[in-house]
Amino acid sequence: MNTTNLYKLKDILSRPGFFRAFLLFILTITIVSSASAAVFVIDAPVSDSMHVHSSLDYHLERITSMLKIEYVDTIRVVIATDLSLFNRALGSGFPDWGAGAAVKAKKLIVIKSPSHFKVGKSLDELLGHELGHLMLDKATGGKWLPRWFEEGFCQLVSGEWRLSQDILVTRAVWGSGLIPLTALEGVNSFGGAKAALAYAESYLAVSSLVKEMGSDFFVEFLSDYKNHGNIYNAFFNSTGYYYIEWAGIWQRKTAEKYRLVFFLLDSRLLFPLLAILFILLYILKIYQVRKKKKQWQEHERLYGDDKTFPT
C-alpha cells in the first residue's frame, strides 16, 4: 500500500462517528436463531443489540413451541431511537399511541426504544408482541385473523398485563360499556384511551379461550383454519360455539365479572368509599359513646354512688 492510500485510510478512520458506525455494523450482521432456524437482522443501538437477539430467540422458541410450527425465514428488527427513524421504517398512517409494529409482508418488526420513548412497556414485551404477529401469520399461511384475536394472543405470549388494565375495563363496564369484539378491526383509528381498552379486552378474550379450551386450542384452531380456509367453521370446531354467539357470551360474562368483583380496584371509587366508611365508623363510635354515657347516668340515678358500672 503506497503512502497516499495510507493517508486516505487514516483520514477515514479518524472521521467522527466512524468507529461507532463500524461497531453498529458488526452488531447488525445477520444472526441465526437456534429456534426454527430463523434469521434475525437487527438494527439497534450497540447497547441493545445483544439483548434484542437473546429476547427474540427466547420468544421465538416459546411461540413456535406453543403453535407447533417451524419458522425458517429472515426477520429484520429495527429499534428506533427517534421518531424520524420509526416513521421512515414504517411509513405514514401509524397511530401516535403505537409503540411498535409488525409488517407481515416485509417480515419486519419496528419498535420504539423504551429507553428513548415513554411507551409503558419493556423492550422484551414489545419484541415478544410483534414477533407474535409474524408467528400467527406463519401459522395461518397468511390468512386474516380477527384483530382482537391477534392482539390478545400477542399480549398473552409477551406477558403484557397490568393492574391498570383491570381498572380500565372496570371503568368501561361502569361507564360507556365494553366495545364489542367485532368492532375492534379499526383499532388503529381509535384514540389512545379507546385503543387501550380495545387491547385490554383482546387480552381478556383470548385468555378466557385458553382457560376454557386448554392450551392446545391455538394449534387446533389455527391448523383447521389454515387447512380449510373457513375461520368460522374452525372456531366452531375448536370451541363448540358459533363465533358471534361466543363473542356475545364473553362480553356479557366479562361485564358481570368486572361489575361485581373488580370495581374496588378503581381508585376513583375506592377512596370515596373508604372516606364514607370512615365517616360511618366515626358516627357509630359517637353513638356507642353516647349510649354508654346514658347507661352510666341511668345507673347513677338508680344506685347512687355505686361505682360498679356495667360493661
N, C-alpha and C positions, 0 to 999 in steps of 0.2 A: 504494500500500500504506500503510495507516494505521500509527500508532505502535505500537498494540497488537500487530499482526501482525509488525512488525519485531522487537519484543522476543521474540515466540514463536519466530521463525526463529533469532534469535541464541541463544536458550536451547537449541534443538535441535542447532545446530551445535557448541555448546560442551560437549555431553554426552560423557562418557568413552567412547571406543571408536567414536564415530560416524564419524570420519574414516577409521579403518581399515576399518570395515564398508562405507563408501562405496567405498573402493578395491577391496575384495574383490568388491563388486557389479559394478564396472566390469570387473574381470578375469574375472568368472564369466559374462559375457554369452555368447551363442551365437557360436561361431567356426566358419566354414565351411572345411572342409579342401579343399585343391586336388586331393586324390586321391578319385576316385569321388563327388565332391560330398557326402561325408559331413559331418555336423554334430556337433561336439563341444560339449557344455555342461559346462564344467569348474568344479568346486567344489574349490578348493585354496587353500592359503596363498598370499599375494601373491607371496612369494619363489619359488614353484614354478610358478605358473600358465603363464607363457610357455614355460618349459622343457617342461612337460607337453604343451602343444599341439604344439610342434615335434617332440617324440618320437613322439606319436601319429600325426602326419602322416607322419613317416618310416616307421614300422612299417606304417601303412595302405597306403602306396604299394607297399612291398615285398611285403606279403602278398597284396594284390589282384592284383598282377602275377604272383606265384607261382601263385595259384589260378585266374587268368584270369576274375575276376569283377568286377562293379561293385557298390559299396556306396553306396546312396542312402538314408540313414536318420539319425536323431538318436541319438547315444550320450551318455549322462550319465556323467561320470567324477568320482568322489569320492576325494580324497586325504585320508585320515583321520589326524589328528594325535593322537588319543587313542582309547582303546578304546571309550568310550561312543559316539562318533560312528561308529566302524566297525560296532559292533553295531546301532545304530539303522538304518544304511543297509542292512544285510544281514538282520537278524532273528536268531533263535536257531538253534542247531544247527550252527554253523560250527566246525570243529576249531580248537583253540587254536594249532596249529602253522602254520596257514594265513596267508599274507602278503597274499593278495588273492583276489578272486572276480569272476566274470562272471555276471550274472543275465541269461540269454538272453531270457527273456520280457519283461523290462523294458528291454532294451538298456542295461544298467547295469554299470559297472566300479567296484569299490570296492577300494582299496589302502591298506595300512598304510604310512604315510610312513617310508622308511628313515632319515629324519632324527630320527624320534621312536621307532622300534621297531628292535630288533635282528632283522632279517629275513634277513640274509646275502645279499641281492641288491640290485642297484641299482634306482633308480626306472625307468630305461629298460627294464631286463629285465622288471620286473613289468608295465609298461604293454604291452610287446610280447606278453607271455604272455597276459594277459587279453583283449587285442584279438584274439589268435589264436582264442580260443574263439568270439567273436562272428562272426569271418570263416568259421570252419568251419560254424557254424550256417547262415550265408547260403549257403555252397557246397553244402550238402546239402538245402537247403529245409526246415531244421528237423528233419531226421531224426536218430535216435540214432546215435552212433558209440561204439565201444569206448573205455573210459576211458583205456587205455594209449595208444591212437592219438591221442586229443585232447591228453593231457598231453605226449606225446612230440613231437607237431607243434608245440605252443606253446613248448616249451623250445627246439626246433630253430630256430624263426624269431626267438626273442628272444635266442639265444646263451647260454643258461643251461647251462653245463657247467664243472665244476671238477675238479681232480685228486682232490679229496676224494671225488668220486662214483666214480671208478675204484677208489679204496681201499675204499669202501663195498661195491661189487659184489664185489671180491676177497674181503673178509671173509665175505660171504654165501656165495660159492662154496666157500670153505674151511670154512664153518661149517654153518649150518642149510639152506643151499641157496637158489637163486633162487625167487621167488614166480612161479607160472605166470601168464602174461599174462591169462588168462581169469579169474583170481581178483582182479584189481585193480579191479573195479567198485565194491567197498565201501571204497575208499581213504580216504574221509572219516571212516570209523570206526576207521582204523588209528591206532596210537600214532605219535609223531614219527619214531622210528628206522625203523619198518616203512614208513611213508609215504615217507620219504626214499629207501629202497631201491626202492619202487614207482615213484617218479618217475625215478630213475636208469635202471631197466630200461625204462621207457616211452621215454625219450630214445634209448637204445641200439637198441631195436626199430625205431623209426621211422627212425633214422639208417641202420640196415642195409638197410631197404627202399629208401631213396633211393640208397644206394651200389650196390645190386644192380639196381634197376629204372630208375634215372635220375630226373632232376628233374621229368620230365613225369608221373611216377607219380601225384602228387596230383590233377592235372587229370583224368586218365583214370579213376582210381578213384572220385573224388567225383562226377564228372558222370554216370558209369554208375549209381552208387547213387542219385543224385538223380532220374534219368530213369526208372529201372526199379524202384527200391524194394527190391531184394534185395541186402543187403550182402555176403552170402557169394558170390553169383554175381559181383558187382562185384569182389570181392577176387580170385577165381579168374581172371576175365577180364583183370585188370590185372597179376597176378603169375605165373599158371600154377600156383599152389599152392592146395590147399584150406586154408581158414582155420586149422582146428585142426592140420592137418599142418604148416603153416608155423610156427605158434606153438611146436610141439614141437621142430622142427628148430632154430629160433632159440635156444631155451633150451639145447639140448644144445651147439650151437656156441659160444654165449657162455660157458657154463661151462668148456668146454675152453680157450677163449682166455684167460680170466682165471686159470684154474688154472695154465697153463703160462707165461704172459708177465708178468702184472701183479702177482704176489704179492710181488715185491721192493719194490713201491711202498708196501707197508704197513709203517709204522714199527715196529709191534709185532713184525713178523717181521724187518725189515731190521736193526735194532740188535742183536738177539741173534745173527743170522747174522754180522754184522760182528765182534762180540765173539769168536765161535767162530773166525772166520777169523784174527783177530789172535793168538789163542792157538795155533792151528795153525802160523802163521808163526814165532811165538816158539819153539815146540818144534822146528820144522825148523831154525831158526838154531842153537839149542843143539846139535842133533845134528850139524850141519855143523862147528861149532867143535870138538866132541869128536872127530869123525872126523879133522879136520886135526891136532889135538894128538897123536893116536895115530900119524899118519903121521910127524910130527916125531920122536916118541920112537923109532919103529921105524928111522928114518933115522939117528938118533944112535947107536943100538945097532949098526947095520951099518957106518957110515962114520966113526964117532968125531967129531972136531972139524970135519969139513967143514961149512961154513955155507951151502952151496948147498942150499936147501930146495925141495922140489917145490911147484909151484903148482897 
